Amino acid sequence: MQKLAAALGKAAELDAQITGKPVAENYIKDLKLLGAGLFRIVVMGEIKKGKSSFINALLNHRNLVPTSSNVATSTIFKIHYGRQVAYKVFFTRVSGKGELAIGPDDLPKFGTEDGNPGNEKQVDFIEVCCPSPLLQSGVVIIDTPGLGGTFREHKKITYQYVPRADAVFFVTDSVESPIGALETEYLKNIRNITRHVYFVQTKTSAVDADAAEARKSNNMAILVRTLGLKREETPYYMVDSELRQIADDEKDTELLQLSGYPELLAFVNRKLLPAKRTILAEKAVTAATPILQHLANQIHEKEQFLNADTEDKRNQAKEAVENAQKALVDWETREKGKLLRSIGKAMDDNRRKVIATLSQCRPNGEIQTKMENMLAQAANQVQLVATMRFVNDKLPEYASRCMQEASNELRIKTERVLTEQVLSICPVDTTLSTEVRTGGTQVNRSRMERMLAEIENESGGTFTTLRTSLYGGMAGMGIASIVGGVIGSVVPVVGTIIGSYAGMAIAGWWGASQACQLQQQQALRTLRNQAAGAIAAAVSDMYDKMQRNFDQLNADIKDSVHNAVENSLHQRSDDLRAAVAELQARAKMDAETLQKRRQGLDALKRDLAAIQRVIEEYLPA
């Protein structure tokens, strides 16, 4: 991948020379990762589904990462190739601690909820070296904390790593409940990051074969219904980690087949890893597309100016640029405000529609009613206290789920608004007709990119360029990225904060566990009234905070859109001013200067052609 990384880096450098602006640091960082050929597989799912046991069995190294039915992973494990098993703890920057080499016996102290509750030791991640052949080609396995349950910080940690995934193994099991609504919401967000999501059902030997198959069938039906997946095209594997260990101990090939791992490993080795290069290339080229488009456009315009070898041609080119400048100024003066107001109004309309999703969390809403009904069913004080403990744990989960559903709906609606509104920019001038290409390469494009590609052949000039610039300014990977990026970085944290806040509110009102003995001595009716009051207060505070955070989220997206429009206009305006300077210089050029300019442009064209050949090598049409 070094060749592709170098080519895309060269494109960024060439474009930076033209614009006079430095290459973005994140872009350079991503290219370094691409050059290293690292392929990041994130393993995620609800807690207690057997994720860590699955990883140990997949890499065929027992006890590589901590596994126990009563131990929850509390941090990230990054597992990459090494000649021998080794562990190193990396702490957060704010901790001020240096890295720490540890032995396998020390893992629970840093990487589990029992040994490191709430990540009080400020662990960023634990690096694991493993001599597994699967990792030799640059594969990095990332073991994440569970998404559900009472450990709310785990969701935040996991979400921070999902956007970096090149592929995801989503783990469920054969024993507990099937894939639920909360999991499908996670999956909807994940599939906006990568198409390469694969499903693993663990613990198949813990139930009979018919029950395991029935669970798979049920899960597939849920995935088809909620995510729109096609059953026959969705990789779904049933495995049993314990069975694999027994098979290895007893050298039993029949048990090994029953464990399901040979089938899964065949998929990894024959399909996933051979596709690794294409997956990484698609991701990198998609991110580089705005740079390639801008570079191709600038080359085309410079060539037009150098070919203006008569005064008439120069006057025509100058008139074209002046018309483009005038059209851009007119649009900025008369139309930009309309576009931004239209986007803002549409997003406000979306907010009003989407916020209805939060209504289930409002005071006296669905969630509060359900919890009060649970209180009414408590037959005595002990049951009531147990119910309140359950509510204290569950309310944060409900709040996070509700916020995630609402924000996902906002993301979808906002992407649609941005696509429609930006594409509404009319191709007013066609005097500077351009063809923007990435070597004819077909990449995994967002809906916005595909729509742009469809209209590029039919229009050109300032407003086609402006559309391209808008899309590039809004992301680097498409309009959806601006929305997904804001939501992806904010919502999981928002959900966690809201959830924690709700639980604390109930605990504070109720008196927490220290008051249980006193509570059990009170009359049931009095106790029930106190409990209902605690729930009502917590729900009210929670709903108020959810609305404030949701409004802030909507405002952040609108600000990002506004900044993207402004940045895109400034870039196009700078391009046109540079075009005027080019024409002025062209009129004064002697033959020697003109020859040097042509040579420079030819070199630029050769560089772009070479970059396009590299792209085609990695992504053949």
C-alpha positions as CSV (number, residue, x, y, z in Angstrom):
1,M,0.0,0.0,0.0
2,Q,3.0,2.3,0.2
3,K,2.8,3.0,-3.5
4,L,-0.8,4.1,-3.3
5,A,-0.1,6.2,-0.2
6,A,2.8,7.9,-1.9
7,A,0.7,8.6,-5.0
8,L,-2.1,10.1,-3.0
9,G,0.4,12.1,-0.9
10,K,1.9,13.4,-4.1
11,A,-1.6,14.6,-5.2
12,A,-2.1,16.5,-2.0
13,E,1.4,18.1,-2.3
14,L,0.7,19.2,-5.9
15,D,-2.7,20.6,-4.9
16,A,-1.1,22.4,-2.0
17,Q,1.4,24.0,-4.3
18,I,-1.5,25.4,-6.4
19,T,-3.7,26.6,-3.5
20,G,-0.8,27.7,-1.2
21,K,-2.5,25.9,1.7
22,P,-0.8,23.1,3.7
23,V,-2.0,19.5,3.5
24,A,-4.3,18.6,6.4
25,E,-2.5,16.8,9.2
26,N,-5.2,14.1,9.5
27,Y,-4.8,13.4,5.8
28,I,-1.1,12.9,6.2
29,K,-1.7,10.7,9.3
30,D,-4.2,8.5,7.4
31,L,-1.8,8.1,4.5
32,K,1.0,6.9,6.9
33,L,-1.4,4.2,8.2
34,L,-2.3,3.3,4.6
35,G,1.4,3.0,3.7
36,A,1.9,0.6,6.6
37,G,-0.8,-1.6,5.2
38,L,-2.6,-1.9,8.5
39,F,-6.0,-3.5,8.3
40,R,-8.0,-2.9,11.4
41,I,-10.7,-5.4,12.3
42,V,-12.8,-4.2,15.2
43,V,-14.5,-6.9,17.3
44,M,-17.6,-5.5,19.0
45,G,-21.0,-6.5,20.5
46,E,-22.9,-6.5,23.7
47,I,-21.2,-7.6,26.9
48,K,-20.8,-11.3,27.9
49,K,-21.2,-12.5,24.3
50,G,-17.8,-14.1,24.1
51,K,-15.9,-11.5,22.2
52,S,-12.5,-12.1,23.9
53,S,-12.9,-15.9,23.8
54,F,-13.7,-15.6,20.1
55,I,-10.4,-13.6,19.5
56,N,-8.3,-16.1,21.4
57,A,-9.7,-18.9,19.4
58,L,-9.5,-17.0,16.1
59,L,-5.8,-16.4,16.7
60,N,-5.3,-19.8,18.3
61,H,-3.7,-18.4,21.5
62,R,-5.4,-19.4,24.7
63,N,-5.7,-16.7,27.3
64,L,-4.2,-14.0,25.0
65,V,-6.8,-11.5,26.3
66,P,-8.8,-11.9,29.5
67,T,-11.9,-14.0,29.4
68,S,-14.3,-14.9,32.2
69,S,-18.1,-15.1,32.5
70,N,-17.9,-12.6,35.4
71,V,-15.2,-10.3,34.1
72,A,-15.9,-7.5,31.7
73,T,-13.2,-6.0,29.4
74,S,-12.8,-2.3,30.4
75,T,-10.4,-1.0,27.8
76,I,-9.2,-1.5,24.2
77,F,-6.8,-4.3,23.3
78,K,-4.9,-3.7,20.1
79,I,-3.5,-7.1,18.9
80,H,-0.8,-7.1,16.2
81,Y,1.9,-9.4,15.0
82,G,5.0,-10.1,17.1
83,R,7.4,-12.9,17.3
84,Q,6.3,-13.7,20.9
85,V,3.4,-12.8,23.1
86,A,4.0,-9.5,24.9
87,Y,1.9,-6.8,26.5
88,K,2.3,-3.1,27.0
89,V,-0.1,-0.6,28.6
90,F,-0.4,2.8,27.1
91,F,-2.0,5.5,29.3
92,T,-4.1,8.5,28.4
93,R,-2.2,11.7,27.7
94,V,-3.8,13.5,30.7
95,S,-2.5,10.8,33.0
96,G,1.1,11.9,32.5
97,K,2.2,8.2,32.7
98,G,4.6,6.5,30.3
99,E,4.0,3.2,28.7
100,L,4.3,0.1,30.9
101,A,5.4,-3.4,29.9
102,I,3.4,-6.0,31.8
103,G,3.1,-9.8,32.0
104,P,-0.1,-11.8,31.3
105,D,-0.9,-12.1,35.0
106,D,-1.1,-8.3,35.2
107,L,-3.7,-8.0,32.4
108,P,-6.8,-8.1,34.7
109,K,-5.3,-5.2,36.8
110,F,-5.4,-2.9,33.8
111,G,-7.9,-4.4,31.3
112,T,-10.9,-5.6,33.2
113,E,-13.7,-3.9,35.1
114,D,-12.8,-5.8,38.3
115,G,-9.2,-4.7,38.2
116,N,-9.7,-1.3,36.7
117,P,-13.2,-0.1,37.5
118,G,-14.4,2.8,35.4
119,N,-10.8,2.9,34.0
120,E,-9.6,4.6,37.1
121,K,-6.0,3.9,36.0
122,Q,-6.5,6.0,32.9
123,V,-5.6,3.3,30.4
124,D,-5.8,4.4,26.8
125,F,-5.2,0.9,25.3
126,I,-3.2,-2.3,25.9
127,E,-1.0,-3.4,23.0
128,V,-0.7,-7.1,22.6
129,C,1.9,-8.8,20.4
130,C,1.0,-12.3,19.1
131,P,2.8,-14.6,16.7
132,S,-0.4,-15.6,14.9
133,P,0.0,-16.1,11.1
134,L,-3.3,-14.3,10.6
135,L,-1.7,-11.1,11.8
136,Q,1.5,-11.2,9.7
137,S,-0.1,-9.4,6.7
138,G,-0.7,-6.3,8.7
139,V,-4.0,-7.3,10.3
140,V,-4.7,-5.6,13.7
141,I,-7.5,-7.0,15.8
142,I,-9.1,-4.5,18.2
143,D,-11.0,-6.0,21.1
144,T,-13.5,-3.5,22.4
145,P,-15.5,-3.4,25.7
146,G,-19.1,-4.5,25.6
147,L,-21.7,-2.1,24.4
148,G,-24.5,-2.8,26.8
149,G,-25.0,-3.4,30.5
150,T,-24.1,-1.2,33.4
151,F,-20.6,-0.2,32.3
152,R,-21.6,3.0,30.4
153,E,-18.1,4.2,29.8
154,H,-17.6,1.1,27.6
155,K,-19.9,2.4,24.9
156,K,-17.9,5.7,24.7
157,I,-14.6,3.8,24.4
158,T,-15.9,1.4,21.7
159,Y,-17.5,4.2,19.6
160,Q,-14.1,6.1,19.6
161,Y,-12.6,3.1,17.7
162,V,-15.4,2.1,15.3
163,P,-14.7,5.0,12.9
164,R,-11.2,3.6,12.4
165,A,-12.4,0.2,11.4
166,D,-11.7,-1.3,8.0
167,A,-13.9,-4.3,8.9
168,V,-16.1,-5.2,11.9
169,F,-16.9,-8.6,13.4
170,F,-20.1,-8.1,15.3
171,V,-20.5,-10.8,18.0
172,T,-23.7,-12.2,19.4
173,D,-24.3,-15.5,21.1
174,S,-26.5,-18.6,21.1
175,V,-27.6,-18.4,24.8
176,E,-28.9,-14.9,25.7
177,S,-31.4,-12.9,23.8
178,P,-31.2,-12.4,20.0
179,I,-30.0,-9.2,18.4
180,G,-32.0,-6.4,19.9
181,A,-33.1,-2.9,19.0
182,L,-30.1,-1.3,20.7
183,E,-27.7,-3.5,18.7
184,T,-29.4,-2.8,15.4
185,E,-29.0,0.9,16.1
186,Y,-25.3,0.4,16.6
187,L,-25.2,-1.6,13.4
188,K,-26.9,1.2,11.4
189,N,-24.2,3.6,12.5
190,I,-21.4,1.1,11.9
191,R,-22.6,0.4,8.3
192,N,-22.3,4.1,7.6
193,I,-18.6,3.8,8.3
194,T,-17.8,0.5,6.6
195,R,-19.7,-1.9,4.3
196,H,-17.6,-4.8,5.7
197,V,-19.5,-6.0,8.7
198,Y,-19.5,-9.7,9.5
199,F,-21.6,-11.5,12.1
200,V,-20.3,-14.2,14.5
201,Q,-22.6,-16.2,16.8
202,T,-20.7,-17.8,19.7
203,K,-21.4,-20.5,22.3
204,T,-23.1,-22.9,19.9
205,S,-22.3,-25.9,22.0
206,A,-24.1,-24.3,25.0
207,V,-27.4,-25.2,23.4
208,D,-28.5,-28.0,21.1
209,A,-27.9,-27.7,17.4
210,D,-31.5,-26.9,16.5
211,A,-31.7,-24.1,19.1
212,A,-28.4,-22.6,17.7
213,E,-29.8,-22.7,14.1
214,A,-33.0,-21.2,15.3
215,R,-31.1,-18.3,16.9
216,K,-29.2,-17.8,13.7
217,S,-32.4,-17.8,11.6
218,N,-34.1,-15.3,14.1
219,N,-31.0,-13.0,14.0
220,M,-30.9,-13.0,10.2
221,A,-34.6,-12.2,10.0
222,I,-34.0,-9.2,12.3
223,L,-31.0,-8.0,10.3
224,V,-32.9,-8.3,7.0
225,R,-35.9,-6.5,8.4
226,T,-34.1,-3.7,10.3
227,L,-31.0,-3.1,8.2
228,G,-32.2,-4.2,4.8
229,L,-29.5,-6.8,4.4
230,K,-29.8,-9.6,2.0
231,R,-29.7,-13.0,3.7
232,E,-27.7,-14.8,1.1
233,E,-25.1,-12.0,0.9
234,T,-24.6,-11.5,4.6
235,P,-21.6,-13.4,6.1
236,Y,-22.8,-15.0,9.3
237,Y,-20.7,-17.7,11.2
238,M,-21.5,-19.9,14.1
239,V,-18.6,-20.8,16.3
240,D,-17.7,-22.2,19.7
241,S,-14.4,-21.2,21.3
242,E,-14.5,-23.8,24.1
243,L,-15.1,-26.6,21.5
244,R,-12.0,-25.4,19.5
245,Q,-9.8,-25.5,22.6
246,I,-11.0,-29.1,23.4
247,A,-10.4,-30.0,19.7
248,D,-6.9,-28.7,19.9
249,D,-6.1,-30.4,23.2
250,E,-7.4,-33.8,21.9
251,K,-6.2,-33.3,18.3
252,D,-9.8,-34.1,17.2
253,T,-10.5,-32.9,13.7
254,E,-14.2,-33.7,13.9
255,L,-14.6,-31.5,17.0
256,L,-12.6,-28.8,15.2
257,Q,-15.1,-28.8,12.3
258,L,-18.0,-28.6,14.8
259,S,-16.4,-25.6,16.5
260,G,-17.1,-23.6,13.3
261,Y,-13.6,-22.0,13.2
262,P,-12.4,-23.8,10.0
263,E,-15.3,-22.3,8.0
264,L,-14.7,-18.8,9.5
265,L,-10.9,-18.9,8.9
266,A,-11.5,-20.1,5.3
267,F,-13.6,-16.9,4.8
268,V,-11.0,-14.7,6.4
269,N,-8.1,-16.2,4.4
270,R,-9.8,-16.7,1.1
271,K,-12.1,-13.7,0.9
272,L,-11.5,-11.0,3.5
273,L,-7.7,-10.9,3.4
274,P,-7.4,-11.0,-0.4
275,A,-9.9,-8.1,-0.4
276,K,-7.8,-6.1,2.1
277,R,-5.9,-4.2,-0.5
278,T,-9.1,-3.1,-2.3
279,I,-10.9,-2.2,0.9
280,L,-8.0,0.0,2.0
281,A,-7.6,1.5,-1.5
282,E,-11.3,2.4,-1.8
283,K,-11.2,4.1,1.5
284,A,-8.1,6.1,0.7
285,V,-9.1,7.1,-2.8
286,T,-12.6,8.2,-1.6
287,A,-10.9,10.5,0.9
288,A,-8.6,11.9,-1.8
289,T,-11.3,12.4,-4.4
290,P,-11.8,16.2,-3.7
291,I,-8.1,16.8,-4.0
292,L,-7.9,14.8,-7.3
293,Q,-11.0,16.7,-8.7
294,H,-9.6,20.1,-7.8
295,L,-6.2,19.2,-9.2
296,A,-7.6,18.0,-12.5
297,N,-9.8,21.2,-12.8
298,Q,-6.8,23.5,-12.2
299,I,-4.7,21.7,-14.8
300,H,-7.5,22.0,-17.3
301,E,-7.9,25.8,-16.7
302,K,-4.1,26.4,-16.8
303,E,-3.9,24.6,-20.1
304,Q,-6.6,26.8,-21.5
305,F,-4.7,29.9,-20.6
306,L,-1.4,28.7,-21.9
307,N,-3.1,27.8,-25.2
308,A,-4.5,31.4,-25.5
309,D,-1.7,32.3,-28.0
310,T,-3.5,35.3,-29.6
311,E,-5.0,38.4,-28.1
312,D,-8.5,37.3,-29.1
313,K,-8.1,34.0,-27.3
314,R,-6.8,35.7,-24.2
315,N,-9.6,38.2,-24.3
316,Q,-12.1,35.3,-24.6
317,A,-10.5,33.5,-21.7
318,K,-10.4,36.7,-19.6
319,E,-14.1,37.3,-20.4
320,A,-14.9,33.7,-19.3
321,V,-13.1,34.2,-16.0
322,E,-14.7,37.6,-15.4
323,N,-18.1,36.1,-16.1
324,A,-17.3,33.3,-13.7
325,Q,-16.2,35.8,-11.0
326,K,-19.4,37.8,-11.6
327,A,-21.6,34.7,-11.4
328,L,-19.9,33.7,-8.2
329,V,-20.2,37.1,-6.6
330,D,-23.9,37.3,-7.7
331,W,-24.5,33.9,-6.3
332,E,-22.8,34.7,-3.0
333,T,-24.7,38.0,-2.8
334,R,-28.2,36.8,-3.8
335,E,-28.3,33.0,-3.5
336,K,-25.9,31.9,-0.7
337,G,-28.1,33.3,2.0
338,K,-31.1,31.6,0.4
339,L,-29.3,28.3,0.3
340,L,-28.2,28.6,4.0
341,R,-31.6,29.7,5.1
342,S,-33.2,26.9,3.1
343,I,-30.8,24.3,4.7
344,G,-31.4,25.8,8.1
345,K,-35.2,25.7,7.7
346,A,-35.1,22.1,6.5
347,M,-32.9,21.1,9.4
348,D,-35.2,22.9,11.9
349,D,-38.1,21.0,10.3
350,N,-36.2,17.8,10.7
351,R,-35.4,18.6,14.3
352,R,-39.1,19.0,15.1
353,K,-39.9,15.7,13.4
354,V,-37.0,13.9,15.0
355,I,-37.5,15.2,18.5
356,A,-40.7,13.2,18.6
357,T,-38.4,10.2,19.0
358,L,-37.3,11.7,22.3
359,S,-41.0,12.0,23.4
360,Q,-40.9,8.5,24.9
361,C,-38.4,10.0,27.5
362,R,-40.5,13.1,28.3
363,P,-42.1,13.5,31.8
364,N,-45.2,11.3,32.0
365,G,-44.1,9.6,28.7
366,E,-43.8,6.0,27.8
367,I,-40.6,5.2,29.8
368,Q,-41.8,6.9,33.0
369,T,-45.2,5.1,32.7
370,K,-43.6,1.7,32.3
371,M,-41.4,2.3,35.3
372,E,-44.3,3.4,37.4
373,N,-46.2,0.3,36.4
374,M,-43.3,-1.7,37.6
375,L,-43.5,0.0,40.9
376,A,-47.2,-0.8,41.2
377,Q,-46.4,-4.5,40.8
378,A,-44.1,-4.7,43.7
379,A,-45.8,-6.7,46.5
380,N,-43.6,-5.6,49.4
381,Q,-40.8,-3.2,50.3
382,V,-38.0,-5.6,49.4
383,Q,-39.4,-6.1,45.9
384,L,-39.9,-2.3,45.5
385,V,-36.2,-1.6,46.5
386,A,-35.1,-4.3,44.0
387,T,-37.3,-2.7,41.3
388,M,-35.7,0.7,42.0
389,R,-32.3,-0.7,41.7
390,F,-33.3,-2.2,38.3
391,V,-34.7,1.2,37.2
392,N,-31.6,2.9,38.3
393,D,-29.6,0.6,36.0
394,K,-32.0,0.6,33.1
395,L,-33.0,4.2,32.8
396,P,-29.6,5.3,31.5
397,E,-29.7,2.6,28.9
398,Y,-33.1,3.6,27.7
399,A,-32.0,7.3,27.6
400,S,-28.9,6.4,25.5
401,R,-30.9,4.3,23.2
402,C,-33.5,7.0,22.7
403,M,-30.8,9.6,22.0
404,Q,-29.0,7.3,19.5
405,E,-32.3,6.6,17.7
406,A,-33.0,10.3,17.4
407,S,-29.6,11.3,16.3
408,N,-29.4,8.5,13.7
409,E,-32.7,9.7,12.3
410,L,-31.3,13.3,12.3
411,R,-28.2,12.1,10.4
412,I,-30.3,10.4,7.7
413,K,-32.6,13.4,7.3
414,T,-29.8,15.9,7.3
415,E,-27.8,14.0,4.7
416,R,-30.8,14.0,2.4
417,V,-31.3,17.8,3.0
418,L,-27.7,18.6,2.2
419,T,-27.6,16.4,-0.9
420,E,-30.8,18.0,-2.3
421,Q,-29.8,21.6,-1.4
422,V,-26.2,21.5,-2.6
423,L,-27.3,19.8,-5.9
424,S,-29.8,22.6,-6.3
425,I,-27.0,25.0,-7.2
426,C,-27.7,25.6,-10.9
427,P,-24.9,25.3,-13.5
428,V,-25.2,29.0,-14.5
429,D,-22.0,29.3,-16.5
430,T,-20.5,26.7,-18.8
431,T,-17.7,28.9,-20.1
432,L,-15.0,27.2,-18.2
433,S,-16.1,23.6,-19.0
434,T,-14.2,21.1,-17.0
435,E,-14.0,17.4,-16.7
436,V,-13.2,16.2,-13.3
437,R,-12.0,12.6,-13.1
438,T,-10.1,10.2,-10.9
439,G,-8.8,8.2,-13.8
440,G,-12.2,6.6,-14.6
441,T,-11.8,4.6,-11.4
442,Q,-15.0,3.4,-9.8
443,V,-14.7,3.7,-6.0
444,N,-17.1,3.1,-3.2
445,R,-18.8,6.4,-3.4
446,S,-21.4,8.0,-1.2
447,R,-24.8,8.9,-2.7
448,M,-23.6,12.5,-3.0
449,E,-20.5,11.5,-5.0
450,R,-22.5,9.3,-7.3
451,M,-25.0,12.0,-8.0
452,L,-22.1,14.5,-8.7
453,A,-20.6,12.0,-11.1
454,E,-23.9,11.7,-13.0
455,I,-24.1,15.5,-13.6
456,E,-20.5,16.2,-14.4
457,N,-20.8,15.2,-18.0
458,E,-23.8,17.6,-18.5
459,S,-22.5,20.8,-16.9
460,G,-19.3,22.6,-16.0
461,G,-17.8,25.8,-14.8
462,T,-18.1,27.7,-11.6
463,F,-21.1,25.9,-10.2
464,T,-20.1,22.4,-11.0
465,T,-16.8,23.2,-9.4
466,L,-18.6,24.8,-6.5
467,R,-20.7,21.7,-5.9
468,T,-17.5,19.6,-5.9
469,S,-15.8,22.1,-3.6
470,L,-18.8,22.1,-1.3
471,Y,-18.8,18.3,-1.1
472,G,-15.0,18.3,-0.5
473,G,-15.2,21.1,2.1
474,M,-17.9,19.3,4.0
475,A,-15.9,16.2,4.4
476,G,-13.2,14.7,2.3
477,M,-15.3,11.5,2.2
478,G,-18.7,13.0,1.2
479,I,-21.4,15.1,2.8
480,A,-22.5,12.3,5.0
481,S,-19.2,12.5,6.8
482,I,-19.9,16.0,8.1
483,V,-23.1,14.7,9.7
484,G,-21.8,11.4,10.7
485,G,-18.6,12.9,12.0
486,V,-20.4,15.4,14.3
487,I,-22.9,12.8,15.5
488,G,-20.3,10.0,15.7
489,S,-18.1,12.1,18.0
490,V,-20.9,13.7,20.1
491,V,-23.8,11.3,20.4
492,P,-22.2,8.3,22.1
493,V,-20.7,10.7,24.7
494,V,-24.0,12.6,25.0
495,G,-25.9,9.3,25.5
496,T,-23.4,8.2,28.2
497,I,-23.6,11.5,30.0
498,I,-27.4,11.5,29.9
499,G,-27.5,7.9,31.1
500,S,-25.1,8.5,34.0
501,Y,-27.0,11.6,35.0
502,A,-30.3,9.9,35.1
503,G,-29.0,7.1,37.3
504,M,-27.3,9.5,39.6
505,A,-30.6,11.5,39.9
506,I,-32.5,8.5,41.0
507,A,-29.8,7.3,43.4
508,G,-29.6,10.8,44.9
509,W,-33.3,11.2,45.4
510,W,-33.7,7.6,46.6
511,G,-30.8,7.7,49.0
512,A,-28.8,5.0,47.3
513,S,-28.0,1.6,48.8
514,Q,-27.2,3.0,52.3
515,A,-30.8,3.8,52.9
516,C,-32.2,0.4,51.9
517,Q,-32.7,-0.8,55.5
518,L,-34.6,2.3,56.5
519,Q,-36.6,2.1,53.3
520,Q,-37.6,-1.5,54.0
521,Q,-39.1,-0.4,57.3
522,Q,-41.4,2.2,55.8
523,A,-45.0,1.6,54.7
524,L,-45.2,0.3,51.1
525,R,-47.5,3.1,50.0
526,T,-45.1,5.8,51.3
527,L,-42.2,4.0,49.8
528,R,-43.9,3.7,46.4
529,N,-44.7,7.4,46.4
530,Q,-41.1,8.3,47.2
531,A,-40.0,6.0,44.4
532,A,-42.4,7.5,41.9
533,G,-41.2,11.0,42.9
534,A,-37.6,9.9,42.3
535,I,-38.4,8.6,38.9
536,A,-40.4,11.6,37.9
537,A,-37.6,14.0,39.0
538,A,-35.0,12.0,37.2
539,V,-37.0,11.7,34.0
540,S,-37.8,15.4,34.0
541,D,-34.1,16.4,34.4
542,M,-33.0,13.8,31.9
543,Y,-35.4,14.9,29.2
544,D,-34.4,18.6,29.7
545,K,-30.8,17.7,29.3
546,M,-31.5,15.5,26.2
547,Q,-33.3,18.3,24.5
548,R,-30.5,20.8,25.2
549,N,-27.9,18.4,23.9
550,F,-29.9,17.5,20.9
551,D,-30.4,21.2,20.1
552,Q,-26.7,21.8,20.5
553,L,-26.0,18.8,18.2
554,N,-28.3,20.3,15.5
555,A,-26.6,23.7,15.9
556,D,-23.1,22.2,15.6
557,I,-24.1,20.5,12.3
558,K,-25.6,23.8,11.0
559,D,-22.4,25.7,11.9
560,S,-20.3,23.0,10.1
561,V,-22.4,23.3,7.0
562,H,-22.2,27.1,7.1
563,N,-18.4,26.9,7.5
564,A,-18.1,24.4,4.6
565,V,-20.1,26.7,2.3
566,E,-17.9,29.7,3.2
567,N,-14.7,27.7,2.8
568,S,-15.8,26.4,-0.6
569,L,-16.7,29.9,-1.8
570,H,-13.4,31.3,-0.7
571,Q,-11.5,28.5,-2.4
572,R,-13.3,29.0,-5.7
573,S,-12.9,32.7,-5.5
574,D,-9.1,32.3,-4.9
575,D,-9.0,29.9,-7.9
576,L,-10.6,32.6,-10.1
577,R,-8.3,35.3,-8.9
578,A,-5.3,33.1,-9.6
579,A,-6.8,32.6,-13.1
580,V,-6.8,36.3,-13.7
581,A,-3.2,36.5,-12.7
582,E,-2.4,33.6,-15.0
583,L,-4.0,35.5,-17.9
584,Q,-2.2,38.7,-17.1
585,A,1.1,36.9,-16.9
586,R,0.3,35.0,-20.2
587,A,0.0,38.3,-22.1
588,K,3.5,39.3,-21.0
589,M,5.2,36.0,-21.6
590,D,8.1,35.7,-24.0
591,A,8.7,32.5,-25.9
592,E,11.2,31.2,-23.3
593,T,8.9,31.8,-20.3
594,L,6.0,30.3,-22.2
595,Q,8.1,27.2,-22.9
596,K,9.0,26.8,-19.2
597,R,5.3,27.2,-18.2
598,R,4.3,24.5,-20.7
599,Q,7.0,22.2,-19.4
600,G,5.8,22.8,-15.9
601,L,2.2,22.1,-16.9
602,D,3.3,19.0,-18.8
603,A,5.1,17.8,-15.7
604,L,2.0,18.4,-13.6
605,K,-0.1,16.5,-16.1
606,R,2.4,13.6,-16.1
607,D,2.3,13.5,-12.3
608,L,-1.5,13.4,-12.3
609,A,-1.5,10.7,-15.0
610,A,1.0,8.7,-13.0
611,I,-1.2,9.1,-9.9
612,Q,-4.2,7.9,-11.8
613,R,-2.3,4.9,-13.1
614,V,-1.5,3.9,-9.5
615,I,-5.1,4.3,-8.5
616,E,-6.2,2.1,-11.5
617,E,-3.6,-0.5,-10.4
618,Y,-5.2,-0.8,-7.0
619,L,-8.8,-0.2,-8.1
620,P,-9.2,-1.5,-11.7
621,A,-12.3,-0.2,-13.5
